[in-house]
Amino acid sequence: MWQDSISGIIARDSTDWQQDFVEALKESGSGVIWKDQLSDMNDILPKLRQLIKEKGFFYYYNISNNKTNYRAKIIDFATKDTYDDIAPDWKSRNPAWFFDDFASYSDNSQIAVIAFLVDEFKPIEPKDQIYVDRFITYNEKQASRKNAVAYLKIKTDFYINMKNIASLLRYSKNLILTGAPGTGKTYLAKQIAAQMILGKEYDENIASEKEKMEEQYGFVQFHPSYDYTDFVEGLRPIENNGNISFQRKDGIFMKFCRRALKAYNNATDEEKAPKYVFVIDEINRGELSKIFGELFFCIDPGYRGEDGKVKTQYNNLWKEDKFGDSDFFFIPKNVYIIGTMNDIDRSVESMDFAMRRRFAFKEVKAEDNMEMLKANEALAPFYDKIEERMNNLNLCILTIQGFTTAYQIGAAYFLKLTNYLVDGKVEDQSWENLWENHLYGLLFEYLRGLPNAEEDLEKLHRAYNL
């Protein structure tokens, strides 16, 4: 499943050539580095070539003392068999540490098997260094002093947090993600579902993953007019020879549970049953007692399966529509539920204690998903400035009496800066547009009706402007 997702190369090297190479690149603008071993080279070279074709480069990380200390931007590569064809183009760039003859890329007993053309080679600041165990490598190979390996993905804090939350869901069955606005709770819920279903992050461009998610992942967003007939079952109008009549129809959740039950019954044992994950976005925007009805009982993690069977409100109309072999409804043991909510929203209902008892809760804080900013190509060059302003604003929010981390503002709000770039850059006007069009209205609502609201809003604006 990893073969299509190679991202770059990592290699251990504790020698001291790197700083000399940095200086050489300042003169020439490009240079050549090489390795004497590269794991699974025949497999990964076509994928590295495709990366260069699509992105123009890939990254090569140098590892020392189990952490990245330098990063190279690779714009081309060659082996002994391809070097003679590529070398004239490389030579025209006048790169540092270049040789006409591939055999010259050697050092004592080490002889190159691959050479890389580099147009950027930089030391990595200590705060940005990545531990080697965060790299997911091709075929789980380990980088050694001699052997470079391809990596597929870097486990970010978001990735590790997601894995931990997926473990919480696995044994709690029901989970609610709560926290500040703009923290990516809905996106996180889908990726947690993917961890349960696929065992990895979801890539919708992979047909097999998309097909599996469409079968085993369900989604709905609650709102004030949503009710039992939408969620569980209800009467729906049908036309029959020009006449209108009503027929019992499954709601979205019962339909989802039927699919899950079929998969559960077809599994050889309970542990191997496919996991089905249902996400309820904005769960506290609906009137939960009206939506769940008698499912309040069987949603309890202790009553999954037939132990939690109930007769639904339209059970007398089931006729041919048995739930599996049963005349009762229950939530199959392979169904997991994730809800998302912003519990400071004064326009929606609070979740009662009976419902809260049935869910585990995990707060998603404003700083938990900063990777979305790093992953945005347009904003990545300005990440440090965005992080500084966001952190300063969020720290100031905590100085207001009664405000907690649930009132802080997540990174998704700062992604909107992409709408206000000036010639591809984040300028003063970009910051002001973000404040006026997005942040001001949210903070105004936070403070509305509170004493000193005007002064506090001005204080927040000053903090945002550093």
N, C-alpha and C positions, 0 to 999 in steps of 0.2 A: 504493500500500500504506500510505501515511501518513495518508490522509484521516480515519481513525477514531481517531487518537491525539493530537490537539491537547491540549496541557497548559496553555498560557497565552500571554502576550504579552511581548515584549521591545521596548524602544525606547531609542535613544541620546538623551541630553539632558545637556549639560554646564553648563546654566544653574544659577542658585543658588536656585531657588524651593523646593527640596525641604525644607530645614530649616524654612522658614516654614510649610510645610504640616504638618510633624510637630508643630509647636507649636500650629497651629490645631486639629489633631485631638485634642490633649489637652483642649481646651475643649469640643468638640462631640461627639466620639466617632465621627464619620464626616465624609466630605468628598467633593468631586467633582474629578476631574482629567479632562483631555481630550487628544485627539490630532487633528491635522489630516489625517493620512494613515494608512491601515491596509491593507497589501497583502492582496489576495485577500479583501476584506471580505465580499463576498456569499457566498463559500464558507465562511468560518470562523465567521461570526456564529451560524449555527444550532448549530455544534459548541460554541462558547463558551456558548450558552444551555443546551445539554445538560449541560455541565460544572457550571454553577450549579445546575441541577435535581438532578443526582446528588450533588454534593459540597457545594453551598451557596456555592462561591466558586471562583475561579482566581487564579493569581499573575501580577502584572505586574512585570517587572524593569526598573529603570532602569539604563542602561549609560553609564558615563563612563570615559574613558581605557581603553577595551576591557575593562572589568570591571564587574560589578554593584556598585552602591553603595547602592541603595535597593530595597526590595521592598514592593509594594502588594498587599493582599488585596482583590480585586474581588468584590463581592457582587451587583452589577447593572450594566447598561450600557444606553445608549439612543443612537439616531441621531436625525437631524432629523425623520424620519418617525414615530418612536415616542415622542419626548420628551414631547409634550403629554399622552399617556396615563399616562406613568410619573412625570412631575414632581410631581404632588400627593403621591404616596406618599413620594418622596424628601424633599420639603419638610417633611413631618410629622416627619422625623428631625432637622430643623434642622441639616443638614450644612454644614460649612465650604466656602466658595468656591462656593456654590450660586447659580444664577440661574434666574428664572422663565422666561426666554426663551432658547431654545437658541442663538440667534444671538449672545448675549452671551459665549459661550465662544469668545473670539477674542483675538488679540494682534497688533497691527499688521497685517501682511499674512496672518497665519495664522488660518484659520477652522476650527472643529472639524467633524469628520465623525462623531466618536463621543465620548461622555462616559461616564465610569466612576464608579460609586458605590463608595467605598472605606471600609472600617471598620478598616483597619490599614495603617499606612505607617511603615516602620522603616528606619533605616540598617543596612547590613550590615557586620558586623565584618570587618576586613581578612583575618583567617584564613579567613573563610567566603565571601569574594568569589569569583565565578565568572568566568573569562575567557569572552569572547563566543564564541570558537571552539569552546567546549564545548556550545553550543546547537545542536541539530539543528532547523532551521527548516522551516516549511511551504514546499514547492516550492523549497527552498534559497535563499529570498530573504534578503537581508542588511538588517539594521536600519540606518537612517541617521538623521541629525539630525531629519528631518521624518517619516520613514516608520517606523511600528511594524510588526512582523511577528509572526506566530504561531510558537510553538516547539512541537516535538513531544516532545522528550526532552532531558535534560541528560546529557552524557557524563560519568559519574562515573569515579573512578579504577578502580572495578570494571569499568566498561564498556570503558575504554581497555585495561586489563590483559587483558580477555577477547578483545578484537580482536587484541592482540599474540600471545596464546597460540594463537588460531585460525590466525594466520599461521605459527606454529611447526609446528602440526599439518599444515598444508597441504603443507609440503615434507618433513616427517619421516615422515609417514604413521602413525606410532605415537607415542603420548604418554602419560606417566603423571603425574598430578597427585598430589603427595605433600605432607605437611605436618601441621601441628598439628590436633588434633581440634577440630571445631566451626567450621572455616573455610569450610564450604560447598562442599567439593570436588565433591560429587555434583551439586549445583545448578549449579556453574560448568561441569561437564562437559556438562550438557544444554544450557546456553546457548552454549557453544563449538560444540556440534553444530549448534545453530540458526544460528549465524553461517555455518557451512559450507553448510548446507542452504537456509536462507531469506535469508541475507545481512543478518539483523537479529535482535534479541532475540525470543524465542518468546512469542506471546500465544495461549494455548490457547482463548481466547474467539473467535478468528477461525477460522471453519470451514475455510477454505482452507489456513491454516497448520497446523491440527491434522491435516488429512488428509495433508498432505505429510510432516509429522513421523512420523505413524504408518507411512508407507511407507518412509521413508529413515533412520529412527532406531531403533536396537536397544539393548536394555539387559538386563544380567544381573548378579546379585550372586554372586560366588564364595563358597563355604564349604567346610569340610573334607571333606564327603561328595560334593562335586561331582566329576564325572569326564568322560572322553572321550565316553561314550555320551550324556551330557546336552548336551555342547557341540558335538561334531562329528557323530557318528552312532552308532547302536547298535541292538540288537535290542529290540523292544518287544512285549509280549504283546497278542494280538488274539483276539477270540472269533469262531469260525466254526461255526455250527450246533451250539452248545453245547460245542464243543471249543476248547481253548486252544492256540494256536500262536504262533510268534514271527515278526516281520517287521522288516526293516531300515527304520529311520526316520531322517530327518535330525534332527540336533541343532539347537539354536537358532542357532548361528553358521553352519552350512552352509545352513540355510533362508534366513537373512539374505543370505548371499553369492549364492544363486540369484537373489533379487530384484535385487540390485545388478548381477549379470552381465547379466540381461535388459535392464535400463535402459541399461547400458553398450553393449550390442550394438545397441540401438535408436537410440543417439545418432549424430548426423551426423559428429562427430569427438570425439576423446578429451577435449579441453578443455571441450567442452560437455556431457559426460556428467554426469548428476545425481550429486551426492556422497552417499554412504551412510556414516553414522557409527555405530559400534558401541561402546557404553560398557560397560566391565567394572568394576563397583563392587567395592571391597575385593579387588582382584586378587591380593594376596598371601595371602589367607585360603585359597585353594585350592592343591592340589599341582599346580603348573603343568606339570611334565613328564607327569603322568598325564592332565591335561585336554587339553593341546595335542597330545601325541603327535608324529606326523610333521609337524604344522603348524608346529613349531618352525622348519622350513626356510622354508616359504613365507610366514611372517609377517614375515620380514626385508624391510625397505623396498626393498632392491635386487632382490627376487625377486617383486614384485607381477606379476600377470598370468601368462601361460602359461610364462614363464621359471621360475616357482617351482612348477610342477605336481608333484604327488605322488600316489601310489596310497594311498588310505586303508585302514584295517584291515579294512573290510567291502566293499572294492571288488569282490570276486568276487560279491557279492549285488546289485550295482547293476541289472543286467538293463536295464530300461527307463529307469532313473534316471540318465541321463548328466548330466554337469555342462556345460550348454550342448551343444556338439557334441563334447565331449571325454570320454574314458574316465578322465581324471585330474581331481583336484580342484586348484584354485588359488584364491588370493584375488584378486578382480578389482581392477584398478588404481584404481577409484573408491571403494574401501572404506578408511575411516580408523578407527583404533582408539584409544580413550581409556581408560586405566585410572586408578583412584583407589586410593590406599593410605596407610595410616599406618604408616610403617616403624619406629616405636618400640614397636609393640604386641608384647609378649613372648609372646603366646599364639599367634602365627602364624609361618609359615615366612618366612625371608628369601628374597628373589628372587635366583637365581643370576646369575653374571656373563654367561652366554650369553644369558639373557633380557633382562637390563638393556641389553646392547649393542644390542638390537633396538628399544629405545624411547628417545625423548628424555624428559628429566625436567624438571618445573617445580615448584618448591616454592611452595605457597600459604601465605603467612604469616598470622599471627593478625590483623594490621592490614589485610590486603588486601581484606576484604569487610565493612568497617564500615557500608557503605550499607544492609545488611539491618536495622540498628538504626534508621537514619534513616527507612527506608521503613515501619517499623512504627508505625502511628498512635498506639497506646497508649503506646509507649516513646519516641517522637520528642521529646516535651517534656523528657525526662530524659536525653537523649543525652550531654550534657557530663559528667554525673555518672557514667554508665555507662562512658563512654570513660576517664575518670580512674581509676576502680577497676580496669578491665580492664588498662589500661596499667601501672598500679602493680603489679598482681599478676604480669603477664608480665615486667616488668623484674626483679622479685624472683626469678622462676623461673630467670632467667639467672645469678643469683649462686650457684646451687647447682652444685657441681662435677659436670661431665659433662653438664649439661643445656644444650640448645641451643634454637633457635627452634622445633624440631620438638616440644618439650614445652610450648610456650605454649598458651594456651586461646583459641579463636576466638569470634567474636561470636555464633554460634548458641547457645552455652551461655547467654549473657546474654539471649537472646530468651525464655528460660524465665521471666524475671521477670514476663512477662504473666500467669503462673499465680498470682503472689503479690502482685498489686497490692492496695493498701488504699484503698478508695474512689477507685479510678482513679489512685492515686499510688504511686510507689516510696518506701516508708517503711523504717525500720530493720529491721522484721520481714521485709520483702521480701528485703533483702540477706541476712539470716541464713538464711531458708528456701532461698535459692539456694545458699548455701554448704553447708548441712547435707544437702540433698537431691541436689545435683548435683556441686558442685566438690570437696567433701571426699573423696568416694569415688574420683574420678579422681586427685587429687593423692596420696591415700594409696597407690594402686597404683603411681604413679610412684616413690614413696619406699620402698616395701616392700622390706626386706632391705638397705637402705643404712644406713651409719653415720649417726648423728645424725638419723634419720628423724623422730622425734618433735619435736625442736627445729626442724628445717627446716619441718615442717608448721605449727607455731605461728608461725614467721616469715612464712610465706606468708599465714596467716590475718590477721596484723597488717597486712601490706601491702595485702591485700584491703580491710580495714576503714579504710585510710588513717590 
